[in-house]
Amino acid sequence: MAKLKKTPMRQCIGCHENKEKKELIRIVKTNTGEIFVDKSNKSNGRGAYLCNDINCLEKAIRSKALNRSLKIEVPEEILHELEDSMKE
Ligand SMILES: [Zn+2]
């Protein structure tokens, strides 16, 4: 029997599509309330996922999905950091 490879899937908070976790950008809020773009994908805390797509970021900002899923107002500089990392 062939082994089934389980790919972890996460939902983008912008377009609500399920994608492979590794294709998504993770924004994390630690239990001390610190917010950052989690490039290692290994930080503990509450995470939100976005496609590597500026449209998804804009949707998530407009619908407040980002603030909602992290239960905090996401600081501008984090949004800019996301924007920059998506432009590359
Ligand atoms: Zn998306």
PDB file of the backbone (N, CA, C, O) and the ligand in Angstrom, with CONECT records:
HET     ZN  A 101       1
ATOM      1  N   MET A   1       0.831  -1.210   0.000  1.00  0.00           N
ATOM      2  CA  MET A   1       0.000   0.000   0.000  1.00  0.00           C
ATOM      3  C   MET A   1       0.864   1.259   0.000  1.00  0.00           C
ATOM      4  O   MET A   1       1.822   1.387   0.762  1.00  0.00           O
ATOM      5  N   ALA A   2       0.496   2.160  -0.864  1.00  0.00           N
ATOM      6  CA  ALA A   2       1.238   3.421  -0.924  1.00  0.00           C
ATOM      7  C   ALA A   2       0.914   4.275   0.292  1.00  0.00           C
ATOM      8  O   ALA A   2      -0.229   4.343   0.745  1.00  0.00           O
ATOM      9  N   LYS A   3       1.922   4.904   0.792  1.00  0.00           N
ATOM     10  CA  LYS A   3       1.715   5.785   1.942  1.00  0.00           C
ATOM     11  C   LYS A   3       1.080   7.088   1.486  1.00  0.00           C
ATOM     12  O   LYS A   3       1.493   7.693   0.497  1.00  0.00           O
ATOM     13  N   LEU A   4       0.088   7.496   2.216  1.00  0.00           N
ATOM     14  CA  LEU A   4      -0.535   8.774   1.914  1.00  0.00           C
ATOM     15  C   LEU A   4       0.274   9.890   2.553  1.00  0.00           C
ATOM     16  O   LEU A   4       0.536   9.895   3.756  1.00  0.00           O
ATOM     17  N   LYS A   5       0.652  10.819   1.717  1.00  0.00           N
ATOM     18  CA  LYS A   5       1.376  11.963   2.260  1.00  0.00           C
ATOM     19  C   LYS A   5       0.372  13.024   2.652  1.00  0.00           C
ATOM     20  O   LYS A   5      -0.421  13.483   1.830  1.00  0.00           O
ATOM     21  N   LYS A   6       0.412  13.397   3.885  1.00  0.00           N
ATOM     22  CA  LYS A   6      -0.515  14.433   4.318  1.00  0.00           C
ATOM     23  C   LYS A   6       0.128  15.792   4.188  1.00  0.00           C
ATOM     24  O   LYS A   6       1.172  16.065   4.781  1.00  0.00           O
ATOM     25  N   THR A   7      -0.508  16.639   3.404  1.00  0.00           N
ATOM     26  CA  THR A   7      -0.014  17.994   3.250  1.00  0.00           C
ATOM     27  C   THR A   7      -0.834  18.900   4.143  1.00  0.00           C
ATOM     28  O   THR A   7      -2.059  18.948   4.027  1.00  0.00           O
ATOM     29  N   PRO A   8      -0.177  19.611   5.023  1.00  0.00           N
ATOM     30  CA  PRO A   8      -0.961  20.513   5.865  1.00  0.00           C
ATOM     31  C   PRO A   8      -1.566  21.647   5.048  1.00  0.00           C
ATOM     32  O   PRO A   8      -0.871  22.329   4.296  1.00  0.00           O
ATOM     33  N   MET A   9      -2.857  21.833   5.206  1.00  0.00           N
ATOM     34  CA  MET A   9      -3.554  22.874   4.459  1.00  0.00           C
ATOM     35  C   MET A   9      -4.022  23.960   5.429  1.00  0.00           C
ATOM     36  O   MET A   9      -4.409  23.693   6.567  1.00  0.00           O
ATOM     37  N   ARG A  10      -3.970  25.176   4.936  1.00  0.00           N
ATOM     38  CA  ARG A  10      -4.465  26.285   5.723  1.00  0.00           C
ATOM     39  C   ARG A  10      -5.312  27.171   4.831  1.00  0.00           C
ATOM     40  O   ARG A  10      -5.160  27.187   3.609  1.00  0.00           O
ATOM     41  N   GLN A  11      -6.205  27.906   5.471  1.00  0.00           N
ATOM     42  CA  GLN A  11      -7.080  28.773   4.690  1.00  0.00           C
ATOM     43  C   GLN A  11      -6.553  30.205   4.678  1.00  0.00           C
ATOM     44  O   GLN A  11      -6.210  30.769   5.717  1.00  0.00           O
ATOM     45  N   CYS A  12      -6.500  30.764   3.502  1.00  0.00           N
ATOM     46  CA  CYS A  12      -6.116  32.167   3.360  1.00  0.00           C
ATOM     47  C   CYS A  12      -7.251  33.037   3.887  1.00  0.00           C
ATOM     48  O   CYS A  12      -8.414  32.819   3.549  1.00  0.00           O
ATOM     49  N   ILE A  13      -6.911  34.022   4.716  1.00  0.00           N
ATOM     50  CA  ILE A  13      -7.965  34.859   5.277  1.00  0.00           C
ATOM     51  C   ILE A  13      -8.422  35.940   4.293  1.00  0.00           C
ATOM     52  O   ILE A  13      -9.367  36.679   4.569  1.00  0.00           O
ATOM     53  N   GLY A  14      -7.748  36.026   3.149  1.00  0.00           N
ATOM     54  CA  GLY A  14      -8.181  36.980   2.130  1.00  0.00           C
ATOM     55  C   GLY A  14      -9.197  36.366   1.188  1.00  0.00           C
ATOM     56  O   GLY A  14     -10.316  36.864   1.067  1.00  0.00           O
ATOM     57  N   CYS A  15      -8.813  35.281   0.515  1.00  0.00           N
ATOM     58  CA  CYS A  15      -9.690  34.689  -0.496  1.00  0.00           C
ATOM     59  C   CYS A  15     -10.400  33.431   0.013  1.00  0.00           C
ATOM     60  O   CYS A  15     -11.246  32.875  -0.687  1.00  0.00           O
ATOM     61  N   HIS A  16     -10.066  32.982   1.217  1.00  0.00           N
ATOM     62  CA  HIS A  16     -10.686  31.816   1.857  1.00  0.00           C
ATOM     63  C   HIS A  16     -10.455  30.504   1.111  1.00  0.00           C
ATOM     64  O   HIS A  16     -11.199  29.539   1.286  1.00  0.00           O
ATOM     65  N   GLU A  17      -9.434  30.483   0.293  1.00  0.00           N
ATOM     66  CA  GLU A  17      -9.078  29.231  -0.362  1.00  0.00           C
ATOM     67  C   GLU A  17      -8.164  28.430   0.537  1.00  0.00           C
ATOM     68  O   GLU A  17      -7.346  28.992   1.265  1.00  0.00           O
ATOM     69  N   ASN A  18      -8.300  27.130   0.488  1.00  0.00           N
ATOM     70  CA  ASN A  18      -7.371  26.272   1.220  1.00  0.00           C
ATOM     71  C   ASN A  18      -6.159  25.989   0.360  1.00  0.00           C
ATOM     72  O   ASN A  18      -6.273  25.555  -0.786  1.00  0.00           O
ATOM     73  N   LYS A  19      -5.010  26.240   0.928  1.00  0.00           N
ATOM     74  CA  LYS A  19      -3.777  26.018   0.180  1.00  0.00           C
ATOM     75  C   LYS A  19      -2.775  25.298   1.069  1.00  0.00           C
ATOM     76  O   LYS A  19      -2.935  25.206   2.286  1.00  0.00           O
ATOM     77  N   GLU A  20      -1.738  24.793   0.415  1.00  0.00           N
ATOM     78  CA  GLU A  20      -0.690  24.174   1.204  1.00  0.00           C
ATOM     79  C   GLU A  20      -0.037  25.219   2.093  1.00  0.00           C
ATOM     80  O   GLU A  20       0.244  26.348   1.690  1.00  0.00           O
ATOM     81  N   LYS A  21       0.187  24.785   3.311  1.00  0.00           N
ATOM     82  CA  LYS A  21       0.728  25.695   4.308  1.00  0.00           C
ATOM     83  C   LYS A  21       2.001  26.394   3.827  1.00  0.00           C
ATOM     84  O   LYS A  21       2.215  27.575   4.099  1.00  0.00           O
ATOM     85  N   LYS A  22       2.831  25.656   3.116  1.00  0.00           N
ATOM     86  CA  LYS A  22       4.113  26.230   2.716  1.00  0.00           C
ATOM     87  C   LYS A  22       3.982  27.293   1.631  1.00  0.00           C
ATOM     88  O   LYS A  22       4.914  28.058   1.383  1.00  0.00           O
ATOM     89  N   GLU A  23       2.821  27.334   0.990  1.00  0.00           N
ATOM     90  CA  GLU A  23       2.606  28.366  -0.031  1.00  0.00           C
ATOM     91  C   GLU A  23       2.087  29.672   0.561  1.00  0.00           C
ATOM     92  O   GLU A  23       2.018  30.699  -0.113  1.00  0.00           O
ATOM     93  N   LEU A  24       1.730  29.604   1.819  1.00  0.00           N
ATOM     94  CA  LEU A  24       1.102  30.763   2.440  1.00  0.00           C
ATOM     95  C   LEU A  24       2.087  31.525   3.315  1.00  0.00           C
ATOM     96  O   LEU A  24       3.087  30.982   3.783  1.00  0.00           O
ATOM     97  N   ILE A  25       1.776  32.782   3.517  1.00  0.00           N
ATOM     98  CA  ILE A  25       2.564  33.613   4.418  1.00  0.00           C
ATOM     99  C   ILE A  25       1.858  33.614   5.773  1.00  0.00           C
ATOM    100  O   ILE A  25       0.643  33.795   5.853  1.00  0.00           O
ATOM    101  N   ARG A  26       2.619  33.413   6.809  1.00  0.00           N
ATOM    102  CA  ARG A  26       2.027  33.339   8.139  1.00  0.00           C
ATOM    103  C   ARG A  26       2.337  34.614   8.924  1.00  0.00           C
ATOM    104  O   ARG A  26       3.474  35.080   8.994  1.00  0.00           O
ATOM    105  N   ILE A  27       1.291  35.137   9.496  1.00  0.00           N
ATOM    106  CA  ILE A  27       1.450  36.269  10.405  1.00  0.00           C
ATOM    107  C   ILE A  27       1.119  35.723  11.779  1.00  0.00           C
ATOM    108  O   ILE A  27       0.106  35.047  11.957  1.00  0.00           O
ATOM    109  N   VAL A  28       1.956  36.009  12.733  1.00  0.00           N
ATOM    110  CA  VAL A  28       1.766  35.390  14.028  1.00  0.00           C
ATOM    111  C   VAL A  28       1.661  36.435  15.129  1.00  0.00           C
ATOM    112  O   VAL A  28       2.321  37.473  15.105  1.00  0.00           O
ATOM    113  N   LYS A  29       0.805  36.119  16.092  1.00  0.00           N
ATOM    114  CA  LYS A  29       0.752  36.927  17.308  1.00  0.00           C
ATOM    115  C   LYS A  29       1.172  36.032  18.466  1.00  0.00           C
ATOM    116  O   LYS A  29       0.546  35.006  18.732  1.00  0.00           O
ATOM    117  N   THR A  30       2.218  36.425  19.135  1.00  0.00           N
ATOM    118  CA  THR A  30       2.693  35.620  20.258  1.00  0.00           C
ATOM    119  C   THR A  30       1.809  35.852  21.473  1.00  0.00           C
ATOM    120  O   THR A  30       0.980  36.762  21.492  1.00  0.00           O
ATOM    121  N   ASN A  31       2.000  35.016  22.484  1.00  0.00           N
ATOM    122  CA  ASN A  31       1.153  35.215  23.670  1.00  0.00           C
ATOM    123  C   ASN A  31       1.529  36.451  24.475  1.00  0.00           C
ATOM    124  O   ASN A  31       0.857  36.785  25.451  1.00  0.00           O
ATOM    125  N   THR A  32       2.596  37.131  24.073  1.00  0.00           N
ATOM    126  CA  THR A  32       2.890  38.414  24.698  1.00  0.00           C
ATOM    127  C   THR A  32       2.330  39.570  23.875  1.00  0.00           C
ATOM    128  O   THR A  32       2.538  40.735  24.213  1.00  0.00           O
ATOM    129  N   GLY A  33       1.628  39.252  22.804  1.00  0.00           N
ATOM    130  CA  GLY A  33       0.964  40.277  22.013  1.00  0.00           C
ATOM    131  C   GLY A  33       1.820  40.865  20.914  1.00  0.00           C
ATOM    132  O   GLY A  33       1.447  41.854  20.284  1.00  0.00           O
ATOM    133  N   GLU A  34       2.961  40.257  20.689  1.00  0.00           N
ATOM    134  CA  GLU A  34       3.851  40.733  19.641  1.00  0.00           C
ATOM    135  C   GLU A  34       3.373  40.193  18.294  1.00  0.00           C
ATOM    136  O   GLU A  34       2.989  39.028  18.188  1.00  0.00           O
ATOM    137  N   ILE A  35       3.397  41.033  17.276  1.00  0.00           N
ATOM    138  CA  ILE A  35       2.964  40.596  15.946  1.00  0.00           C
ATOM    139  C   ILE A  35       4.117  40.661  14.971  1.00  0.00           C
ATOM    140  O   ILE A  35       4.835  41.660  14.923  1.00  0.00           O
ATOM    141  N   PHE A  36       4.301  39.630  14.209  1.00  0.00           N
ATOM    142  CA  PHE A  36       5.316  39.696  13.163  1.00  0.00           C
ATOM    143  C   PHE A  36       5.019  38.705  12.047  1.00  0.00           C
ATOM    144  O   PHE A  36       4.211  37.788  12.191  1.00  0.00           O
ATOM    145  N   VAL A  37       5.705  38.927  10.928  1.00  0.00           N
ATOM    146  CA  VAL A  37       5.579  38.024   9.791  1.00  0.00           C
ATOM    147  C   VAL A  37       6.502  36.847  10.067  1.00  0.00           C
ATOM    148  O   VAL A  37       7.714  37.010  10.202  1.00  0.00           O
ATOM    149  N   ASP A  38       5.923  35.681  10.148  1.00  0.00           N
ATOM    150  CA  ASP A  38       6.666  34.505  10.603  1.00  0.00           C
ATOM    151  C   ASP A  38       7.307  33.781   9.425  1.00  0.00           C
ATOM    152  O   ASP A  38       6.707  32.905   8.802  1.00  0.00           O
ATOM    153  N   LYS A  39       8.536  34.173   9.143  1.00  0.00           N
ATOM    154  CA  LYS A  39       9.199  33.591   7.970  1.00  0.00           C
ATOM    155  C   LYS A  39       9.661  32.164   8.226  1.00  0.00           C
ATOM    156  O   LYS A  39       9.816  31.382   7.288  1.00  0.00           O
ATOM    157  N   SER A  40       9.879  31.821   9.488  1.00  0.00           N
ATOM    158  CA  SER A  40      10.324  30.455   9.799  1.00  0.00           C
ATOM    159  C   SER A  40       9.148  29.482   9.836  1.00  0.00           C
ATOM    160  O   SER A  40       9.331  28.269   9.735  1.00  0.00           O
ATOM    161  N   ASN A  41       7.937  30.028   9.982  1.00  0.00           N
ATOM    162  CA  ASN A  41       6.746  29.189  10.116  1.00  0.00           C
ATOM    163  C   ASN A  41       6.758  28.327  11.357  1.00  0.00           C
ATOM    164  O   ASN A  41       6.026  27.340  11.432  1.00  0.00           O
ATOM    165  N   LYS A  42       7.564  28.675  12.318  1.00  0.00           N
ATOM    166  CA  LYS A  42       7.698  27.804  13.479  1.00  0.00           C
ATOM    167  C   LYS A  42       7.404  28.511  14.790  1.00  0.00           C
ATOM    168  O   LYS A  42       7.437  27.891  15.853  1.00  0.00           O
ATOM    169  N   SER A  43       7.121  29.791  14.724  1.00  0.00           N
ATOM    170  CA  SER A  43       6.892  30.519  15.961  1.00  0.00           C
ATOM    171  C   SER A  43       5.576  30.113  16.601  1.00  0.00           C
ATOM    172  O   SER A  43       4.589  29.827  15.923  1.00  0.00           O
ATOM    173  N   ASN A  44       5.594  30.099  17.903  1.00  0.00           N
ATOM    174  CA  ASN A  44       4.374  29.780  18.626  1.00  0.00           C
ATOM    175  C   ASN A  44       3.469  30.991  18.681  1.00  0.00           C
ATOM    176  O   ASN A  44       3.925  32.134  18.663  1.00  0.00           O
ATOM    177  N   GLY A  45       2.210  30.726  18.746  1.00  0.00           N
ATOM    178  CA  GLY A  45       1.250  31.809  18.867  1.00  0.00           C
ATOM    179  C   GLY A  45       0.098  31.597  17.916  1.00  0.00           C
ATOM    180  O   GLY A  45      -0.003  30.581  17.227  1.00  0.00           O
ATOM    181  N   ARG A  46      -0.772  32.597  17.902  1.00  0.00           N
ATOM    182  CA  ARG A  46      -1.925  32.533  17.025  1.00  0.00           C
ATOM    183  C   ARG A  46      -1.511  32.969  15.633  1.00  0.00           C
ATOM    184  O   ARG A  46      -0.920  34.037  15.471  1.00  0.00           O
ATOM    185  N   GLY A  47      -1.803  32.176  14.644  1.00  0.00           N
ATOM    186  CA  GLY A  47      -1.364  32.505  13.301  1.00  0.00           C
ATOM    187  C   GLY A  47      -2.506  32.823  12.362  1.00  0.00           C
ATOM    188  O   GLY A  47      -3.624  32.332  12.520  1.00  0.00           O
ATOM    189  N   ALA A  48      -2.202  33.648  11.388  1.00  0.00           N
ATOM    190  CA  ALA A  48      -3.137  33.909  10.294  1.00  0.00           C
ATOM    191  C   ALA A  48      -2.378  33.678   9.001  1.00  0.00           C
ATOM    192  O   ALA A  48      -1.183  33.964   8.914  1.00  0.00           O
ATOM    193  N   TYR A  49      -3.061  33.167   8.009  1.00  0.00           N
ATOM    194  CA  TYR A  49      -2.387  32.810   6.765  1.00  0.00           C
ATOM    195  C   TYR A  49      -2.924  33.610   5.595  1.00  0.00           C
ATOM    196  O   TYR A  49      -4.119  33.890   5.498  1.00  0.00           O
ATOM    197  N   LEU A  50      -2.007  33.969   4.710  1.00  0.00           N
ATOM    198  CA  LEU A  50      -2.368  34.706   3.503  1.00  0.00           C
ATOM    199  C   LEU A  50      -1.616  34.121   2.324  1.00  0.00           C
ATOM    200  O   LEU A  50      -0.474  33.682   2.466  1.00  0.00           O
ATOM    201  N   CYS A  51      -2.256  34.111   1.150  1.00  0.00           N
ATOM    202  CA  CYS A  51      -1.538  33.756  -0.061  1.00  0.00           C
ATOM    203  C   CYS A  51      -0.438  34.789  -0.291  1.00  0.00           C
ATOM    204  O   CYS A  51      -0.504  35.912   0.209  1.00  0.00           O
ATOM    205  N   ASN A  52       0.544  34.396  -1.037  1.00  0.00           N
ATOM    206  CA  ASN A  52       1.584  35.340  -1.417  1.00  0.00           C
ATOM    207  C   ASN A  52       1.051  36.221  -2.541  1.00  0.00           C
ATOM    208  O   ASN A  52       1.549  36.196  -3.667  1.00  0.00           O
ATOM    209  N   ASP A  53       0.047  36.985  -2.213  1.00  0.00           N
ATOM    210  CA  ASP A  53      -0.682  37.733  -3.224  1.00  0.00           C
ATOM    211  C   ASP A  53      -1.221  39.024  -2.601  1.00  0.00           C
ATOM    212  O   ASP A  53      -1.951  39.005  -1.610  1.00  0.00           O
ATOM    213  N   ILE A  54      -0.845  40.109  -3.199  1.00  0.00           N
ATOM    214  CA  ILE A  54      -1.219  41.413  -2.663  1.00  0.00           C
ATOM    215  C   ILE A  54      -2.737  41.581  -2.627  1.00  0.00           C
ATOM    216  O   ILE A  54      -3.260  42.292  -1.769  1.00  0.00           O
ATOM    217  N   ASN A  55      -3.444  40.935  -3.549  1.00  0.00           N
ATOM    218  CA  ASN A  55      -4.908  41.041  -3.560  1.00  0.00           C
ATOM    219  C   ASN A  55      -5.524  40.430  -2.313  1.00  0.00           C
ATOM    220  O   ASN A  55      -6.491  40.953  -1.760  1.00  0.00           O
ATOM    221  N   CYS A  56      -4.950  39.314  -1.881  1.00  0.00           N
ATOM    222  CA  CYS A  56      -5.452  38.667  -0.676  1.00  0.00           C
ATOM    223  C   CYS A  56      -5.181  39.533   0.547  1.00  0.00           C
ATOM    224  O   CYS A  56      -6.009  39.622   1.453  1.00  0.00           O
ATOM    225  N   LEU A  57      -4.022  40.164   0.565  1.00  0.00           N
ATOM    226  CA  LEU A  57      -3.693  41.055   1.679  1.00  0.00           C
ATOM    227  C   LEU A  57      -4.694  42.202   1.734  1.00  0.00           C
ATOM    228  O   LEU A  57      -5.201  42.546   2.801  1.00  0.00           O
ATOM    229  N   GLU A  58      -4.974  42.789   0.572  1.00  0.00           N
ATOM    230  CA  GLU A  58      -5.903  43.911   0.535  1.00  0.00           C
ATOM    231  C   GLU A  58      -7.305  43.496   0.973  1.00  0.00           C
ATOM    232  O   GLU A  58      -7.986  44.222   1.697  1.00  0.00           O
ATOM    233  N   LYS A  59      -7.718  42.322   0.520  1.00  0.00           N
ATOM    234  CA  LYS A  59      -9.031  41.815   0.932  1.00  0.00           C
ATOM    235  C   LYS A  59      -9.084  41.621   2.441  1.00  0.00           C
ATOM    236  O   LYS A  59     -10.065  41.975   3.096  1.00  0.00           O
ATOM    237  N   ALA A  60      -8.019  41.056   2.972  1.00  0.00           N
ATOM    238  CA  ALA A  60      -7.987  40.769   4.409  1.00  0.00           C
ATOM    239  C   ALA A  60      -8.002  42.048   5.225  1.00  0.00           C
ATOM    240  O   ALA A  60      -8.583  42.095   6.310  1.00  0.00           O
ATOM    241  N   ILE A  61      -7.355  43.095   4.698  1.00  0.00           N
ATOM    242  CA  ILE A  61      -7.361  44.375   5.406  1.00  0.00           C
ATOM    243  C   ILE A  61      -8.745  45.011   5.317  1.00  0.00           C
ATOM    244  O   ILE A  61      -9.282  45.500   6.310  1.00  0.00           O
ATOM    245  N   ARG A  62      -9.306  44.995   4.122  1.00  0.00           N
ATOM    246  CA  ARG A  62     -10.595  45.649   3.895  1.00  0.00           C
ATOM    247  C   ARG A  62     -11.707  44.988   4.704  1.00  0.00           C
ATOM    248  O   ARG A  62     -12.570  45.667   5.261  1.00  0.00           O
ATOM    249  N   SER A  63     -11.678  43.677   4.762  1.00  0.00           N
ATOM    250  CA  SER A  63     -12.741  42.975   5.488  1.00  0.00           C
ATOM    251  C   SER A  63     -12.420  42.842   6.969  1.00  0.00           C
ATOM    252  O   SER A  63     -13.197  42.260   7.725  1.00  0.00           O
ATOM    253  N   LYS A  64     -11.284  43.377   7.383  1.00  0.00           N
ATOM    254  CA  LYS A  64     -10.826  43.292   8.777  1.00  0.00           C
ATOM    255  C   LYS A  64     -10.560  41.855   9.209  1.00  0.00           C
ATOM    256  O   LYS A  64     -10.488  41.561  10.403  1.00  0.00           O
ATOM    257  N   ALA A  65     -10.417  40.971   8.243  1.00  0.00           N
ATOM    258  CA  ALA A  65     -10.194  39.566   8.582  1.00  0.00           C
ATOM    259  C   ALA A  65      -8.889  39.370   9.339  1.00  0.00           C
ATOM    260  O   ALA A  65      -8.783  38.515  10.217  1.00  0.00           O
ATOM    261  N   LEU A  66      -7.911  40.168   8.985  1.00  0.00           N
ATOM    262  CA  LEU A  66      -6.609  40.042   9.632  1.00  0.00           C
ATOM    263  C   LEU A  66      -6.721  40.421  11.111  1.00  0.00           C
ATOM    264  O   LEU A  66      -6.253  39.693  11.987  1.00  0.00           O
ATOM    265  N   ASN A  67      -7.340  41.556  11.370  1.00  0.00           N
ATOM    266  CA  ASN A  67      -7.534  41.973  12.752  1.00  0.00           C
ATOM    267  C   ASN A  67      -8.386  40.968  13.517  1.00  0.00           C
ATOM    268  O   ASN A  67      -8.133  40.677  14.686  1.00  0.00           O
ATOM    269  N   ARG A  68      -9.395  40.447  12.836  1.00  0.00           N
ATOM    270  CA  ARG A  68     -10.298  39.514  13.493  1.00  0.00           C
ATOM    271  C   ARG A  68      -9.600  38.217  13.848  1.00  0.00           C
ATOM    272  O   ARG A  68      -9.747  37.712  14.961  1.00  0.00           O
ATOM    273  N   SER A  69      -8.847  37.679  12.914  1.00  0.00           N
ATOM    274  CA  SER A  69      -8.290  36.365  13.192  1.00  0.00           C
ATOM    275  C   SER A  69      -7.129  36.444  14.188  1.00  0.00           C
ATOM    276  O   SER A  69      -6.818  35.457  14.855  1.00  0.00           O
ATOM    277  N   LEU A  70      -6.497  37.596  14.289  1.00  0.00           N
ATOM    278  CA  LEU A  70      -5.442  37.734  15.292  1.00  0.00           C
ATOM    279  C   LEU A  70      -5.961  38.387  16.573  1.00  0.00           C
ATOM    280  O   LEU A  70      -5.247  38.491  17.571  1.00  0.00           O
ATOM    281  N   LYS A  71      -7.205  38.818  16.521  1.00  0.00           N
ATOM    282  CA  LYS A  71      -7.855  39.479  17.656  1.00  0.00           C
ATOM    283  C   LYS A  71      -7.061  40.678  18.156  1.00  0.00           C
ATOM    284  O   LYS A  71      -6.945  40.914  19.359  1.00  0.00           O
ATOM    285  N   ILE A  72      -6.525  41.419  17.214  1.00  0.00           N
ATOM    286  CA  ILE A  72      -5.757  42.615  17.548  1.00  0.00           C
ATOM    287  C   ILE A  72      -5.706  43.489  16.307  1.00  0.00           C
ATOM    288  O   ILE A  72      -5.818  42.999  15.183  1.00  0.00           O
ATOM    289  N   GLU A  73      -5.535  44.783  16.519  1.00  0.00           N
ATOM    290  CA  GLU A  73      -5.328  45.696  15.398  1.00  0.00           C
ATOM    291  C   GLU A  73      -3.907  45.482  14.886  1.00  0.00           C
ATOM    292  O   GLU A  73      -2.938  45.684  15.619  1.00  0.00           O
ATOM    293  N   VAL A  74      -3.789  45.080  13.641  1.00  0.00           N
ATOM    294  CA  VAL A  74      -2.463  44.786  13.099  1.00  0.00           C
ATOM    295  C   VAL A  74      -1.765  46.094  12.737  1.00  0.00           C
ATOM    296  O   VAL A  74      -2.301  46.886  11.962  1.00  0.00           O
ATOM    297  N   PRO A  75      -0.578  46.328  13.288  1.00  0.00           N
ATOM    298  CA  PRO A  75       0.110  47.605  13.043  1.00  0.00           C
ATOM    299  C   PRO A  75       0.478  47.806  11.578  1.00  0.00           C
ATOM    300  O   PRO A  75       0.769  46.865  10.839  1.00  0.00           O
ATOM    301  N   GLU A  76       0.449  49.085  11.197  1.00  0.00           N
ATOM    302  CA  GLU A  76       0.783  49.474   9.817  1.00  0.00           C
ATOM    303  C   GLU A  76       2.090  48.879   9.324  1.00  0.00           C
ATOM    304  O   GLU A  76       2.189  48.420   8.186  1.00  0.00           O
ATOM    305  N   GLU A  77       3.096  48.893  10.198  1.00  0.00           N
ATOM    306  CA  GLU A  77       4.408  48.453   9.711  1.00  0.00           C
ATOM    307  C   GLU A  77       4.398  46.975   9.346  1.00  0.00           C
ATOM    308  O   GLU A  77       5.160  46.542   8.481  1.00  0.00           O
ATOM    309  N   ILE A  78       3.540  46.201  10.000  1.00  0.00           N
ATOM    310  CA  ILE A  78       3.426  44.790   9.637  1.00  0.00           C
ATOM    311  C   ILE A  78       2.761  44.657   8.268  1.00  0.00           C
ATOM    312  O   ILE A  78       3.147  43.828   7.444  1.00  0.00           O
ATOM    313  N   LEU A  79       1.748  45.502   8.054  1.00  0.00           N
ATOM    314  CA  LEU A  79       1.078  45.478   6.758  1.00  0.00           C
ATOM    315  C   LEU A  79       2.043  45.862   5.639  1.00  0.00           C
ATOM    316  O   LEU A  79       2.015  45.294   4.547  1.00  0.00           O
ATOM    317  N   HIS A  80       2.897  46.843   5.941  1.00  0.00           N
ATOM    318  CA  HIS A  80       3.886  47.256   4.939  1.00  0.00           C
ATOM    319  C   HIS A  80       4.901  46.147   4.691  1.00  0.00           C
ATOM    320  O   HIS A  80       5.325  45.903   3.561  1.00  0.00           O
ATOM    321  N   GLU A  81       5.273  45.490   5.767  1.00  0.00           N
ATOM    322  CA  GLU A  81       6.238  44.397   5.613  1.00  0.00           C
ATOM    323  C   GLU A  81       5.644  43.293   4.736  1.00  0.00           C
ATOM    324  O   GLU A  81       6.328  42.723   3.886  1.00  0.00           O
ATOM    325  N   LEU A  82       4.376  43.005   4.954  1.00  0.00           N
ATOM    326  CA  LEU A  82       3.697  42.001   4.140  1.00  0.00           C
ATOM    327  C   LEU A  82       3.657  42.421   2.680  1.00  0.00           C
ATOM    328  O   LEU A  82       3.957  41.649   1.769  1.00  0.00           O
ATOM    329  N   GLU A  83       3.273  43.678   2.498  1.00  0.00           N
ATOM    330  CA  GLU A  83       3.199  44.226   1.152  1.00  0.00           C
ATOM    331  C   GLU A  83       4.545  44.076   0.440  1.00  0.00           C
ATOM    332  O   GLU A  83       4.615  43.631  -0.705  1.00  0.00           O
ATOM    333  N   ASP A  84       5.606  44.458   1.147  1.00  0.00           N
ATOM    334  CA  ASP A  84       6.940  44.384   0.552  1.00  0.00           C
ATOM    335  C   ASP A  84       7.317  42.952   0.218  1.00  0.00           C
ATOM    336  O   ASP A  84       7.890  42.688  -0.839  1.00  0.00           O
ATOM    337  N   SER A  85       7.000  42.026   1.113  1.00  0.00           N
ATOM    338  CA  SER A  85       7.416  40.653   0.855  1.00  0.00           C
ATOM    339  C   SER A  85       6.624  40.041  -0.294  1.00  0.00           C
ATOM    340  O   SER A  85       7.074  39.079  -0.917  1.00  0.00           O
ATOM    341  N   MET A  86       5.448  40.593  -0.576  1.00  0.00           N
ATOM    342  CA  MET A  86       4.642  40.074  -1.678  1.00  0.00           C
ATOM    343  C   MET A  86       5.051  40.657  -3.020  1.00  0.00           C
ATOM    344  O   MET A  86       4.802  40.059  -4.067  1.00  0.00           O
ATOM    345  N   LYS A  87       5.671  41.809  -2.986  1.00  0.00           N
ATOM    346  CA  LYS A  87       6.073  42.450  -4.237  1.00  0.00           C
ATOM    347  C   LYS A  87       7.270  41.761  -4.873  1.00  0.00           C
ATOM    348  O   LYS A  87       7.454  41.788  -6.090  1.00  0.00           O
ATOM    349  N   GLU A  88       8.076  41.147  -4.022  1.00  0.00           N
ATOM    350  CA  GLU A  88       9.338  40.573  -4.507  1.00  0.00           C
ATOM    351  C   GLU A  88       9.127  39.486  -5.546  1.00  0.00           C
ATOM    352  O   GLU A  88      10.095  38.912  -6.044  1.00  0.00           O
TER     353      GLU A  88
HETATM  354 ZN    ZN A 101      -5.704  34.071  -0.806  1.00  0.00          ZN2+
END
